[in-house]
Amino acid sequence: MPGRDYRPVDYDRLYYRLDLEPGASEADIKHHYRHLAQILHPDKWRHPTAASMRWADDQFKRVKEARELLEAYWSVHHAPPVSRSALSVAQAEELHAQMQALLAQRERVRAELDGLRDERTRTLDEIQRMRTERDSLHGELAGLRDEADAAQEDEPQAATEPQSVDTRARSGGVRDFLFAKFDDPSRGWLLTLSASVFVCVVIFVAAHWIAGLLFAPIARFEVGRWLMHILQWVLVAGGVVLTFGWGWSQRTLFRAGRAGREHPVALPADETLRRVSAALRHEAHYGAEWSVESYDAAPDETQFALRAVMRFSPGSQTATRRHMVAFRCRAHTTGAAQTALAYDFSVAAPTWWLVPAARVVRDLRKRLDADLGAPR
């Protein structure tokens, strides 16, 4: 009589022999055994060979052995068998020590994350306070600018007005110099491409450094590395959007300032005024329209000066309108059906996102150039 085999039985493999998933019931075991026995029975084969008969006999023995072992387990335990072997005492103690080390490490990481969260909260509060101060300073600056413009308009200085426009156009010397190079027809595209690549590299390096600094305590974990990569690419995307949006806005304002320098228009002064007013009426953005705050004209209609303002809030028509674009236009007759026109823009908006204000400036400049027949 053969001795008993005390090796652990792999019940999962026995289930697989019967084409069953581990944990199937006793009825399923009997049903699949009968089905496989009918398939492997020699009488079911149309042209059996010696090799096929040996193979069928071997498979039948394996299926029968699986059924007997599984039914024996079910008859004793009345529950599906489990193939997992129990851990030894040494393995259990080692696993317990590893769990305790992981719990202690989790507590340290949680404490570090709490410290980072508190520091981030303090930083956000400080940023909010600085934003509030900046907005109040913007409001005061806009008020002072309006008062200064009103004082200048009260003192008639028609002879020096073109010089004042040119002076404001030259106020952003560095910006005008750079964007003049970027708009160079021969080398502007190469300079723009080089600057874009340089900015992208700087943004990527800064985002990588910030993400590594914030998630350094948990970088050795898989989830820490995933969070670091996600934060890094979020910072890269946000930095690219903000930087290129700022660059596009500055280039748009530069082009508007260049187009607004005094230039001749083949229209009389009254027709020029009418077309400028029509352009202001038909250029509405973000639910806001241009409003003329001041207008001054000579009695013989040979010269005029006006100032229009648009206050708006991008994305919401009911929110506080913190964005403002001011348009100043001056013109005087230089000959028969000839007028010298000059205009400029001033923007009061968050420095980090000037795109909405720049879009307003761009659209009005294009309409003025189209209506006055002086594309620049």
C-alpha positions in Angstrom: 0.0 0.0 0.0 1.6 3.3 -1.0 2.4 5.7 1.8 0.4 9.0 2.2 1.8 12.0 0.4 2.1 14.8 2.9 3.0 17.5 0.4 0.4 20.3 0.2 -2.2 19.8 -2.5 -2.5 22.5 -5.1 -6.3 22.6 -5.2 -6.4 25.5 -7.7 -4.6 23.3 -10.2 -7.1 20.5 -9.6 -9.9 23.0 -10.3 -8.2 24.0 -13.6 -8.0 20.3 -14.6 -11.8 20.2 -14.5 -12.0 23.5 -16.4 -13.3 25.3 -13.3 -12.4 28.4 -11.4 -11.0 27.9 -7.9 -13.8 27.8 -5.3 -16.5 26.1 -7.5 -19.2 24.1 -5.7 -19.4 20.3 -5.4 -22.2 20.2 -7.9 -20.1 22.0 -10.5 -17.2 19.5 -9.9 -19.5 16.6 -10.6 -21.1 18.2 -13.6 -17.7 19.1 -15.3 -16.3 15.7 -14.5 -19.1 13.9 -16.3 -18.8 16.3 -19.2 -15.0 15.7 -19.5 -15.4 12.0 -19.0 -17.9 11.8 -22.0 -15.4 13.8 -24.1 -12.4 11.6 -23.2 -14.4 8.3 -23.5 -13.0 6.1 -26.4 -16.4 5.3 -27.8 -16.9 9.0 -28.6 -13.9 9.0 -30.9 -14.6 8.3 -34.6 -11.2 7.0 -35.6 -9.1 6.4 -32.5 -5.4 5.6 -32.7 -3.1 4.1 -30.2 -1.5 7.5 -29.4 -4.9 9.2 -29.0 -6.1 6.4 -26.8 -3.0 6.7 -24.6 -3.5 10.5 -24.4 -7.2 10.1 -23.6 -6.5 7.5 -20.9 -3.9 9.8 -19.3 -6.2 12.8 -19.4 -9.1 10.7 -17.9 -6.8 9.6 -15.0 -5.8 13.2 -14.3 -9.5 14.4 -14.4 -10.6 11.5 -12.2 -7.8 12.2 -9.7 -8.8 15.8 -9.5 -12.5 14.9 -8.9 -11.6 12.4 -6.2 -9.4 14.8 -4.3 -11.8 17.7 -4.5 -14.8 15.6 -3.5 -12.8 14.2 -0.6 -12.1 17.7 0.6 -15.7 18.8 0.2 -17.0 15.7 2.1 -14.8 16.5 5.1 -14.9 20.3 5.2 -18.1 21.2 3.3 -16.4 24.2 1.9 -14.2 25.0 -1.0 -10.5 24.2 -0.5 -7.8 26.9 -0.1 -4.4 26.2 -1.7 -2.5 28.9 0.2 -0.1 27.6 2.8 0.1 29.2 6.3 3.0 31.4 7.2 5.6 30.1 9.6 6.2 31.9 12.9 9.5 33.5 11.6 7.7 34.7 8.4 4.8 36.1 10.4 7.2 38.0 12.7 9.1 39.4 9.8 5.9 40.5 8.1 4.8 42.1 11.3 8.1 44.0 11.7 7.8 45.2 8.1 4.2 46.4 8.7 5.4 48.3 11.8 8.2 50.0 9.9 5.8 51.0 7.1 3.3 52.4 9.7 6.1 54.5 11.3 7.2 55.7 7.9 3.7 56.6 7.0 3.4 58.6 10.2 6.6 60.5 9.3 5.4 61.2 5.8 2.0 62.3 7.1 3.7 64.7 9.5 5.9 66.1 6.7 2.8 66.5 4.5 1.0 68.3 7.3 3.9 70.7 7.6 4.0 71.3 3.9 0.2 71.9 3.8 0.5 74.4 6.6 3.3 76.2 4.8 1.3 76.2 1.6 -1.7 77.7 3.4 0.5 80.5 4.9 2.0 81.1 1.4 -1.5 81.3 -0.2 -2.7 83.7 2.5 0.4 85.9 1.9 -0.2 85.8 -1.9 -3.9 86.7 -1.4 -2.9 89.7 0.7 -0.4 90.8 -1.9 -3.0 90.5 -4.6 -5.5 92.6 -2.6 -2.8 95.3 -2.2 -1.9 95.1 -5.8 -5.6 95.5 -6.9 -6.0 98.5 -4.6 -2.8 100.0 -6.1 -4.1 99.3 -9.6 -7.3 101.2 -8.7 -5.5 104.1 -7.3 -3.1 104.2 -10.3 -6.1 104.1 -12.7 -7.7 107.0 -10.8 -4.5 109.0 -10.8 -4.1 108.3 -14.5 -7.6 109.5 -15.2 -7.0 112.7 -13.2 -3.8 113.4 -15.0 -5.4 112.8 -18.4 -8.3 115.1 -17.5 -5.8 117.8 -16.4 -3.9 117.5 -19.6 -7.1 117.8 -21.7 -8.1 120.9 -19.7 -4.9 122.6 -20.9 -5.0 122.9 -24.7 -1.6 121.9 -26.0 -2.4 120.8 -29.5 1.1 121.5 -30.8 2.7 119.2 -28.3 0.2 116.3 -28.4 1.9 114.3 -31.1 5.1 114.5 -29.1 3.3 113.2 -26.0 2.0 110.2 -28.0 5.5 109.5 -29.2 6.9 109.8 -25.7 4.4 107.2 -24.4 5.2 105.0 -27.3 8.9 105.1 -26.3 8.2 104.5 -22.6 8.5 100.8 -22.9 12.0 101.0 -24.4 13.2 97.5 -23.7 9.9 95.9 -24.7 9.8 97.9 -28.0 13.4 97.0 -28.8 12.8 93.3 -28.2 9.6 93.0 -30.1 10.9 95.2 -32.9 13.6 92.5 -33.3 11.0 89.7 -33.2 8.9 91.5 -35.9 12.0 91.8 -38.2 10.9 90.2 -41.5 14.3 88.6 -42.1 15.3 87.3 -38.7 12.2 87.7 -36.6 11.0 84.1 -36.9 14.4 82.7 -35.9 14.6 85.0 -32.8 11.0 84.1 -31.9 11.7 80.3 -32.2 14.9 80.6 -30.2 13.2 82.6 -27.4 10.3 80.1 -27.3 12.7 77.1 -27.0 14.7 78.9 -24.3 11.5 79.8 -22.3 10.2 76.2 -22.5 13.5 74.8 -21.2 13.6 77.3 -18.3 10.0 76.5 -17.4 10.7 72.7 -17.5 13.8 73.0 -15.3 11.9 75.2 -12.8 8.9 72.9 -12.7 11.2 69.9 -12.2 13.0 71.6 -9.4 9.8 72.7 -7.6 8.1 69.2 -8.0 11.3 67.5 -6.7 11.5 69.9 -3.8 7.8 69.4 -2.7 7.7 65.6 -3.1 11.3 64.7 -2.1 10.1 63.0 1.2 7.9 60.6 -0.7 9.8 60.3 -4.0 11.0 56.8 -3.1 7.4 55.5 -3.3 5.6 54.8 -6.5 2.7 57.1 -5.7 5.2 59.8 -4.8 6.9 59.6 -8.1 3.6 59.7 -9.9 2.5 62.8 -8.0 5.8 64.4 -8.7 5.5 63.8 -12.4 1.9 65.0 -12.5 2.7 68.2 -10.6 5.8 68.8 -12.8 3.7 68.6 -16.0 0.9 70.7 -14.5 3.5 73.4 -13.6 5.0 73.1 -17.1 1.6 73.5 -18.8 0.6 76.4 -16.6 3.9 78.1 -17.0 3.8 77.8 -20.8 0.3 79.1 -20.9 1.1 82.1 -18.7 4.4 82.9 -20.3 3.3 82.7 -23.9 0.1 84.5 -23.0 2.1 87.3 -21.5 4.4 87.4 -24.5 1.6 87.5 -27.0 -0.1 90.3 -25.0 3.1 92.3 -24.9 3.6 91.9 -28.7 0.0 92.9 -29.3 0.4 96.0 -27.2 3.6 96.8 -29.0 2.0 96.5 -32.4 -0.9 98.6 -31.3 1.5 101.3 -30.0 3.4 101.2 -33.3 0.3 101.4 -35.4 -1.0 104.3 -33.3 1.9 106.7 -34.0 0.9 109.7 -35.9 0.2 108.9 -39.6 -1.8 110.5 -42.4 -5.4 109.4 -43.2 -7.0 110.2 -46.6 -10.2 111.5 -44.9 -11.4 114.8 -43.6 -11.4 115.2 -39.8 -15.2 114.9 -39.4 -15.3 111.6 -41.4 -12.4 110.3 -39.4 -14.2 111.1 -36.2 -17.4 109.3 -37.5 -15.5 106.2 -38.4 -13.6 106.1 -35.1 -16.9 106.4 -33.2 -18.5 103.7 -35.3 -15.5 101.4 -34.6 -16.0 102.0 -30.8 -19.7 101.3 -31.0 -19.3 98.0 -32.8 -16.5 96.6 -30.7 -18.0 94.9 -27.7 -16.2 92.3 -25.6 -17.2 90.1 -22.6 -20.5 91.8 -22.3 -19.0 95.3 -22.0 -18.9 98.2 -24.5 -16.7 101.2 -25.0 -17.9 104.4 -23.2 -16.6 107.8 -24.3 -15.5 109.6 -21.1 -14.2 112.8 -22.7 -14.4 114.5 -26.1 -12.9 117.8 -27.2 -13.2 119.3 -30.8 -12.3 122.6 -32.4 -15.3 124.8 -33.5 -14.3 124.4 -37.2 -14.0 120.6 -36.7 -10.4 120.6 -37.9 -9.1 118.7 -34.9 -10.5 116.6 -32.1 -9.4 114.5 -29.1 -11.4 111.8 -27.4 -10.9 109.2 -24.7 -12.9 106.0 -24.4 -12.8 103.3 -21.7 -13.9 99.7 -21.5 -14.2 98.0 -18.2 -14.9 94.3 -18.2 -14.5 91.0 -16.4 -13.5 88.0 -18.5 -15.7 84.9 -18.2 -18.4 86.7 -16.1 -20.6 89.6 -16.9 -21.8 90.1 -13.3 -18.4 89.9 -11.5 -16.4 92.9 -10.4 -14.9 94.5 -13.6 -11.3 94.8 -12.7 -9.9 94.9 -16.3 -9.8 98.3 -18.0 -8.6 99.4 -21.4 -8.4 103.1 -22.2 -8.2 104.4 -25.8 -7.0 107.9 -26.6 -7.3 109.3 -30.1 -6.2 112.7 -31.4 -6.4 114.0 -35.0 -6.0 117.3 -36.8 -6.4 118.4 -40.4 -3.2 118.7 -42.4 -4.7 119.5 -45.9 -7.6 119.0 -48.2 -9.2 115.6 -47.2 -6.1 114.8 -45.2 -6.0 114.2 -41.5 -3.1 113.3 -39.2 -4.3 110.6 -36.7 -2.6 109.3 -33.6 -3.9 107.0 -30.9 -2.7 104.9 -28.1 -3.9 102.4 -25.5 -3.4 101.9 -21.8 -4.3 98.7 -19.9 -5.1 98.1 -16.2 -5.3 94.4 -15.7 -3.5 91.6 -13.8 0.1 91.6 -15.1 0.2 87.7 -15.2 -2.8 87.5 -17.5 -3.2 90.4 -20.0 -4.6 88.2 -22.8 -8.3 89.5 -22.5 -7.2 93.2 -22.5 -4.7 92.5 -25.4 -7.5 90.9 -27.4 -9.7 94.0 -26.9 -6.8 96.2 -28.1 -6.0 94.0 -31.1 -9.6 93.9 -32.3 -10.1 97.7 -32.0 -6.8 98.3 -33.8 -7.7 96.0 -36.7 -11.2 97.7 -37.1 -9.6 101.2 -37.0 -7.1 100.2 -39.6 -9.8 98.6 -41.8 -12.3 101.5 -41.4 -9.7 104.3 -41.9 -7.9 102.6 -44.8 -4.5 102.6 -43.2 -3.5 99.0 -42.5 -0.2 98.9 -40.6 
